[in-house]
Amino acid sequence: MGKILKKILIYLVSIFCILTSVTLHASYVYAENSDKSKWQSCTVYNGDNIDDQNYYTWASTIKSYLTETSDGNLMRVQALSDGRVLVEYYTNDYQLINSKIIDERLLSIFGGFYETSSNYYIVSGQLNRQEDNDLEVFRINKYDKNWNYIDSASLSNCNTTVPFRAGTVRMDDYEDYLFIRTSHEMYASSDGLNHQSNYTIVVKMSDMTVSDAYSQFESMSYVSHSFNQFIKVTEDGVIASVDHGDGFPRCIVLNEHPYSYTEVYKFEGELGQNTTGASVGGFEISDSNYLIAGNSVIQDESFISRTTRNIYVWVVNQNNKEITTKQITNYDEGDGTTSTPHLVKINNNQFMLLWTRNDTIYYVQIDSNGNMISDIYQLCGGLSDCSPVVIENKIVWYTWDENIINFYEINLSDLSTASTKEIINGHEFELNGVINSAEGTVENECIHCGLIEYLTYIQSMSVYWNDTGYGSYYSYVIDEVDVGANSYCLIDFSPRDNDDKFEIIIDDPTVLSWTASNAYNYSGYFTGLKAGSTKVVIRSKLNPSLSKTYNFTVYGPLEILSFTAEKKENKVNLSVEATGGKSDLNYRFYQLNSDGKKEIIYEGDNSNCLWIPQVAGVNTLYVDVYDGTNTVTKSLDYIVSDEDIKQLLGDINQDKTINYNDAVMILQADSKLIELTELQKLAADVNGDDIIDYNDAVQILKYDAGLIKEFI
């Protein structure tokens, strides 16, 4: 709709968690949302990290990190899509303290972040498609704890065209050395192809020199393709690494450099077939074992078509390399799947395993042997590529989606206690009342930083209507609709180039609804919801004085609620109750004769009338209700006895007494002085000869004199 307002995305994260049955015992936990939707900053960074830890074929670089600073605060490190690195500091209750951008001395591709006791490190890289041995491909920057640049290590001539290709970057340090485990795409080999493998860089931190870098075939830790990489150094200096391999070897593989090589979990399929049906999400070291967390389909000849992955922990004994597989979930094939998990080390004997399924986080505590030592808990929310960290007896991580950051906590003292803190950043604009009528603009001012936007408003409007949604629209207002029917509306306006939109205000939204065809409300339709009336205002949001007001009427369907017959002495009261319709209702009560023609009992605007039965037995009665457009009909059966008919005879004037007055009326009718109604004729033929004459009058006089007790 013309100029586009600066994007302000404010939405409420409100997810219904879907409980899913597993064979293992589970307890459900609702996150307690505190200070939800609290603003912290006007600055918004584009991108998101939700579910970025999850992968189906190969991993990607980790771009989200959370760590505790020396003063007890939190530091969030987030690589941005433009190559810069955002650093934000928060209090331990997630109040933003300050932020900074790291963008100098970095190569174009972010690799990873790492913290030692005294320094921060960032690994970055750049493409080398030309296979230029002089081009710097990897760079490792060193910073102090205030993010002051100290030094960097550089790597070129390293058989790399694409750093971090189809993999990630993870680091660990031991004594004076920083060990970097990653992946790369290599120079074209003799077959003309650029193959991919893992890659290891060792940096001496004291002087920032590269002391080793290798991915050669002779290296015991070589894996190709390697789709995810992990590295840890044990307390006694053993370098342990884990790779997700699809060819050489085709398995999850554990290396202890330079001592051993263990194929932990083998995959079905051909060597080099990228699809393995599995992913690896965590690698930790306990007192006696290596623990590897991941997910996998059933590895059989049908693995490539399977879609359900279950969570596993593979336990490798550090001494004898004996492998124990712990299956944590047991979902049947076709019953959804699980995400790539996180594995968090609490201490040498306790770990937390986290994964997601159907927008729900699951977590369980395991011991050093991979055994579950708690229930499986669930909470609403998500994971990200931010590996959860242990801070002040809590497991903490965050998710990020454009202007929304959610911090999650799990209380390690009580695993059933979890919480989230939602932060919604960005400008919050309000109209400040300043109008420039000459320019046709209003001022929109941020309530936090005072930034002013000038918005062009709509200055004129015309509303057109249509009852089908097709063809031409007209100025004739369609403000009467049936329940379930639509009145289509199209608004013409000027200037066409504006920042405005229309507001549709319905006084009673239970009677009428509005469905917009576009975000600016200049076309759409009203729908009748229930019978009634309501006022509707169509107005400019930025120029509310420009408005149109309509009074809508919604008609319910014409229907008969009840049709009853109640005997009242020698008559029957017929009554109908109807609802709906577009105008005043008219009623027609009748019977059908032997020819199927209507014999009208009453017709008019009364909903009840009197009927005098003429024939004993079952009488079928009908009523039509008409609203000027539609007619509805209902019938009922009424049983008339012989005694009911007899009670009518002789009472010509219907005064409930049979006497000479009734005889006089018969004689007057016989002499053509008056005309009897059909009902009076029925009562006058007391001798049953179908002729009304002096003989009937004589019978009535005899009855009045007590000479006879009944007629006929």
N, C-alpha and C positions, 0 to 999 in steps of 0.2 A: 504494500500500500504506500508506494512512494518511498520517502526517506525511511530508512530502517533505524529504529531506536537502538542505542547502544545496548548490547545484549546484557540483560539482567536475569540470570537464571536463579530463581528462588523456588525451590520446591521442597516438599516435606517427604522425607524418606519414611514410608509407612508400609512395611512389608508384612503380610501374613505368613508366618512360618508354616511350612507344610510338614507335619509329623509323618515320618516314614518308619514302618516297622522293620526292625532287624532282629536277627535271632539272639543277639546279645542284649542284656538288660540295659536300659537307657533311662536317664532322668532328664526332664525338660526344664530349661532355665530361660526365663524371660529377662532380657537386658533391661536394666532400670535406666531410662534416659534422663539424665540430669542436665539442666541448662540447655535444653534442646534448641537448636536453631539460633544460637547466640552469635552475633556478628563480632568479628575481630579485626578485619582489615578491608579496605576498599580495593586492594590489589588482588586481581584474579589471574591465575596462570592456567592456560589451556592444557587439557590433557586429563588422563585418569590412570589409576593403577588397579582398579578393582578386578580381582581374579587373575592378575597378571602372573601369579606364581604357577598358574595352571597351564599345562601344555599337553598336546596330543602326540606330536611327532618330535619336535625339538624345542629346547628352551630358548629364551632370549635374555639379554643382559638385565640384571637387577638394577632398577633405577630408584628404589625407595628404601630409605634406611632410617632407623630410629636408635638413638643412643643417649645415655645419661651423661651430663656434664659434671665436672668436679664440684660445682656448687649445688648439685641436686636438681638442676633443671633438666629439661629434655631438649635434644637437638634433633630436628628433622632435616634430613638431606634428601633432596628430590631432584633427580636429573630431569630437565625439561626437554621438550621436543626440538628446541632450537639449538641444543648443545650446551646451553648454560646449566649451571647447577644452583638450585635454590637452597639456602640454609635458613631455617627458622628456629628460634629459641622459644620454648614455652616453659611456664612454671609447671610444677608437678600436678596442678589441677587444670592444665591445658589453657592457660591464659597466654596469649601471644606477647612476648617481650620485645623482640626485634627480629629483623631478617636481613639477609645480605645475598647478593648474587656473586657467584664465582664464575667468571667468564674469560679471564685472561690466562694465557699460557696453556690452554687446553686444546687438544686436537679436536677435529670435528665430530668424532663418534665417542660418546660416553661409554666407558667400560664398567667401572665399578668404584666403590668407596670402601675404605678400610680405616679403622682407628687402632692405634697402639696406645700405650700408657702415656705417651708424650706427644704424639703427632697424628695428623690426618694424612691420608694418601688418596689420590684420585688417579685411576688408570683411564687413559683415553687413547684413541687411535684414529687412523685415517686410511682411506682406500689407496691401493697401490696396483691398480689394474695393469699398469704398464710394466710391472715387475722390475721396478727401478730399485737397484740395490742401495742407492744413496738416499733414498727417501725414508724419512723417519716414519715408521708405521705404528709403533707403540711408544707411549710416553707415560711415565709414572711421576706425578708431582707430589712433593712433600710440603706440608704446611705445619705451622705450629698450632696450638689449640685456640688461637685467635684468628686463624685462617690467614696468617701472614705467610706468603710464599717463601720457601727456604731454598729448595733445589729440585732438580728433576733428573730422572734416568731416562735414557733414550735408547731405542732399539730399531735398527734398520738392517738390511741385508739378512732378513730372517725368514725367507721363503714364504712370505705372506702377501696375498693380494687383498684379502678382506679380513681384518681383525674381528674377533668375537663371532665369526660366522656360525650360525645355527647352534649357538651355545651361549655361555655366560661367562662371568668372571667371579671367582671366589678367592679369598686370600687368607693366609694365616702367617703368624710371625714366630720366630724362635731365635732367641739370642739376638744377633745383629742382622738377621736375614728376614726378608719379606718374600714369602712364597706365593706366587700368582699362578692360579690354574684357570686356563681359558681355552678357547678354540680359535681356529683360523682356517681360511681357505688358502691353499698353497699354490705356488707357481704351477703352471701346466706341466704335467709329467709326460713321459714318452708316449702315452696314449692320447695326448692332446687335451686331456681333461684337467680341470682344477679340482683336486680332491680336498676333502676337509678332514681335519683331525683335531685332537686336543693339542694344547701347547702350554708349556710350563716356563715361567720366567722367575729367576731368583735374583733379588736385588739386595745388595749390601746397604743397609739403611744409613750407616754412619757417613758414608761418602757418596751415596746414591749412584753406585756403579752396578751394572748388570754383571753378575758373577756367573750366570749360567742361563741358557735358554735352549730348550730341546723339544723335538717332536719326532725324532728319527725312528726308523723301524727297529734299530738295535736297542732303543730305550725300552726297558721293561714296562714302562707306564704308557706306551703308545697305544692309542685307541682311535680307530677310524671306521666309520664316522663316529664322532663323540658328540652326543646331543645334549649333554648336561655334564658339568664338572664340579667336583667338590674336593677340598683339600683341608687336611688337619695335620698338626704336628703334635705327637704325643709328648708327655712330660719328659720322657727320656730321649726325645729328638728323632723319633721315627716319623718319616713323612708318609702319611697315608692319604690316598686319593681314591675317589670313586668316579666312574664314568658310566654314562648310558650309551652303550655301543650298539651299532646296528650291523657291523660286519666283522671287524677285526679287533676284538671278538664281538659276537652277536649276543650280548648279555649285559647285565649290570655287573661291572667288574671292580674289584677292590685291589689296589696296588699298595704295597709297602715298599717304598724305595730305599734301598735297592734290593730288598730281601725276597719278597714274595708277590705272587700274582694269583688272585682267587676269582673264579667265575661264580658269582653269587647267585644269579637268577638268569637262566637261559631263555631266549625267545625263540618261538617258532618262526619259520620263514627262511627265505634265501639270504645268503650273505650280502650285505649292502642294501637289502630291502628296507627303505626308510621307516615304513610302518612296523612298529613293534607291539602296539597295543598296551604300552606301559609308559610310565613316567617316574622320575625320581625327584623327591622333594626335600629330603633331609639326610644329613650324615653327622653322627655324633659319636663320641668315644666315652664309654663307661670305664669302671675300674678294670674290667676284664674282657670287655667285648667292644666290637664295632657295631653300631646300630645304623641301619639304612632304612629310610621310610619312603614308600612310593605307592603307586597303584598299578593294577594290571587287569586285563581281561583274562579269561581262562586261556592258557597257552596250549592250544591244540591245533589240529589242521584247519579249524574254522576261525582261527583267531582274528583274521583280517576283517571278517564280517561281524564280529562281536562288538557290542557297544557299551556293555556294562563293565566298569572297572571297580574292583574292590580294593580296600586299603590293606597294605601289608607292611610288616616290619621284618626285615631280614637281619638276623643276629649272627655275627661272625666272631668266633672265639679268637682272641688275640694270639693265643699260644699255638693251638693246633689247627686253626682256621676251619674248625667244624662249623657248618652252616645250619641254623635253625630258622624256619619260616613261621612267622606268626601272622595268621590271617585275622584282621581286626573286624572287618565287616563281611557280610555274607549275603549280598543282594543277588537275586536270580537274574539271569540274562534277560534283558528287556525291561528290567525294573529300574530305569534311570542309571545314573553313574555317580562317581565321586570325583572330586577335583584332585589335582596334585597336592599332597599334604605338606605341612610344615612340621618339623621336629625341633623342639626347643629343649635345651639342656638346662635343668634346674640345679642339679648337682651331679656328682659322679654316679649316683644310683637312682635318680629320678628325672624323668623326661615328660614333656607334654607333647602329644600328637594332636594336630588340628587339621581338619579338612572341611570342605563344604559339599553340600548336596541340596539341590532345590532351594537356593537362597537361604540356606540354614547352615550355621557353623556347628560342627561337631568337635568335641574335644574329650580326650581321655588321658589319664596319667598312666605311664608305664614305668617298669623298673629297669635295672641294668641288663636284664635278660629278655626284655621285650614283652614281659607279662603285664597285662592290664591290672592296675592296682586301684582303680576307681571305676565308678559308673561311667558310661558315655553320656556326656552332657550336651545339650543343644541350646543355641541362642540365635535370635534373629540377627542377620547382618552378613558380612562378607569378609573374605581374606584378600590379600594383595601380595605383591612381590616384596613388601616389607616383612622381613623375617621377624616374628614376635621376639621380644627381648624380656628378660627378667629384671624388673626395677622395683625395689622396695616391696618385695614379697608379692609382686603382681606380674602377670604376663601382659605385656602391652604391645599393641601394634596399631597401625592406622590404615584407612582407605581414603582415597582422594578421587573426586570426580568434579572437574572444573572448579567451581567456587565452593564446593562442599567437602569438608574434611571430617571424618569420623574417627575418634580415638576409642579403642576398645581396651577393656581391662578384664582380667580374670583373677580373682582373689585366690592365691595359693593356699591360704589358711582355710578357705571354704569354697570349694570348686563350684558350688551351686550359686555363688554370688558373682555376678558379672554386670558390667555397665558399659554404656557408650556415652561419649560426649560429642555432640554434633556441632560443628561450626559452619555457618553459612556466610561467606565473604562476598565482597562486591559493593558497589555503590547502591545506596537506597535513596531513590529520588522521590521528592514530593514537590508538587507545584507550589511555588512561593507567592502566588497571587499577582506577580508582575506581568502585565499584558502590554504588548506593543501592537495596538490595533492597526497602525499604519503598515507594519511588516507582517501582521497576521501571525505573531508568535507569542508564546508564553514561556516563562522561565521555569525550568525543572531543576531543582537544587538538591544535591546530595546532603542528607541530614548529618553525615559524619565529617566529610572533608570540605563541603561547601562548593564542590564542582558544579558549574551551571551548564545545562544544556538548553538550547533554544529550540523549541518544538513548534512546528507549523500546525495551526489548528484549522478545522473545517469551518467555513464561513457561510455556506448555504447548503440546503439539502432538500430533496423531493423524494417522496416515498411512493412506490408503485406496487401493485398487488396482482396476484394470480392464484387461482384455486387448484391448479394442476402441477405447477412447477415447470411447465413446458410452454413454449410459444411466447406471445407478447404479454407484457405487464401493463396495467392500467392504473390511473389515479383513483378509480373507484375503490373505496376501502372495503376489504373483505374482513369485517370484524365480527362475523357470526359463523361459527363452525360447530359441527357435531363432535361428540366425543370420539376421539380417534382420527378425526379428519384434520387436514392441514390448511393453513392460509399462508401462501408464499409471499415473501416480502423482498423487494429490491430497492436499495437506497442509492439515488444519484446525488453526487456531492461535488463541491469545488472549494478550494483548488484540489485537483487530483493528486498533486504532489504534496503530501502532508505527513505528519507524524501521528495523526489522530486515529481514533477508532470510535465506533459507536457503542454506547451502553444501551442495553435492552433491560428495562426495569419493569417487572411484573408484580403488581401488588399482591396477588394471591397465586403463588406458584403451584398450588394444588389444583387450580382450575385450568391453567394454561402453562405451556412450556415453550421455550425458544431453543431452536437448534441452528447454530451458525454454520454457514457453508464455507466460511473463511475466518481467519484469526481476527479480522477487523470488524466483523459483524455487519458488513454492508449488504449481505444477502443471507437468506436462511428461511426458516418457516416456523410458524406458531402451530402448536398441536393442542387440540382440546383434550383435557385429561378427565374432567368430570363436569357435570352440569353446574352452571353458575355464571357469574359475571366478575370481571376484574378490569382494573385500569392498567394500561400499558403505556409506558413512556419510552420513546426512542430519542436519544440525545447524543450530542457530541461529548466525548469524555473531557476534552481539553477546553471546550466552549459550551458548558452546560446550558447556557441561555438559548442555544440553538436546539430546539426540541419539538417533538410532535407527541400529542396525547390522544389515545384511543380508548374507547370503552368496549371491551370484548364481551360477547355473550357466547357461552358454550352450551349447546343443547345436548341433553342426554337422549339416548334412543327411546322412541315412543314404545311403551310397553304397558300391558295390563297387569297390574299386581294381583287383583282379586275380582271375582264376579260372583255375587251371592244372591240367593232368593230366600226371603223370610216371610212366612205366612202371617198375615194380620187379619184375623176373622175370616171374612169371605174373599179377601184379596191377598195378593202376594207382592211384597215389596222387592223389586229388583234393584241392585246397587252394584256399581262398578268403581274400582279405584285404579287410576292410570297415572303414569308419570312420564316425563320427557316431552318431546314434541317441540316444534318451533313456534307455535302460536296457541291461542285459546282452543280448547278441545271441544268437539261436538260428539254426541253420542246417539247411536241408533240401536234400540232394542227391538227384536223381531223374532218371529218363528217362520219356518218354511212350511208351505202347504204341500199337498200331495204332488203338485206340479213342480215343486222346487222353487216356487216364487216366494219372495219375502212378504210376510204379513206383519206390517209395522205395528208395534205396540206403542212406541214413543220415539220421537226424534227431536233433538234440541240440545241445549247447552247444559241440561241437568244431568248429573251422573246417577240419578235414581228415578224410578217411576213405579206406578202401581199396575199390576197385571191381574186380571180376573180370568182364571182358567175356564176353558170352554169344553175341554175334552178330558175325561178321566183316563188315567194311565200315565205312561212316561211322556212328558213333554220336553222336547229339546229347545232350549232358549239360546239366543245369540245376542251379542252386543258388538257393534263396530265402534271403534274410537278413531277419530279423524282429526289431524292437526293442520289441515289445509294442504298438506303435501303427501303424507303417509297415512295409511289405515292399518290398524291391527284389529284382530277379531278373537273373541273368546266365546266358548259355549259352555252350557251346563245342562244337566238332565234334572227335571223336577217331576216328582211323582204326585199326581192328582188323584184322589180317591173319589168314589161315587158319592159319598157323603158330602165332599167338598162341593161338588157340582149341585147337589140338591139344595145346599144352603144358599145358593145364589137365586133360585127360582122365586119369582113373586116380588122381590124387592127391587122394583123398577127404579125408584128414585134414590136407592142406595142409602136409605136413612135407617137401615137395620131393623125396620118394622114393616110387616106386610099388612096393609089395610086398604080402605077404600081409595086413598090417594093414589096407590099404585094402579087400582082398577081404572080410575079416572084417566090416568096417563095412557092406558091401553086404548080406551075409547077415543081419546083425543087423537091418538096415532091412527086408529082405524078410520077416523073421520078426516084424516089428512090435515088436522089442525097443528100437529107437531110432528117432528121426525125424531125417532129414537136412535140413539147411538147403537153401535154393534153390541156393546156390552149390555145395554138396556133391552135390546131385542132378545138376547140370550136369556135374560131374566124374565122376559114377558111371555115366552112360549111355554106356559106352565103345563099345557096338556100334551105337548110334544108332537103336535101335528105339523110343525114348521110353518104355521100360519098364525099371525098375531091379529086377533079379532075379538068380538064381544064375548066369545066362548071362554077365552082366557080371562077376561074381566069377571065373568060370572064365577069362575073357579076361585079367583082371588077373594071375591065377596063371600063365597061359601066358607073359605078358610078363615076370613076375618070374623064371620059369624059363629065359628066353631062347628060348622056342619061337617067339615072334612079336616083330617089331621095332616094330610100331606098331598102333594100334587102327583099326578100321573099314577 
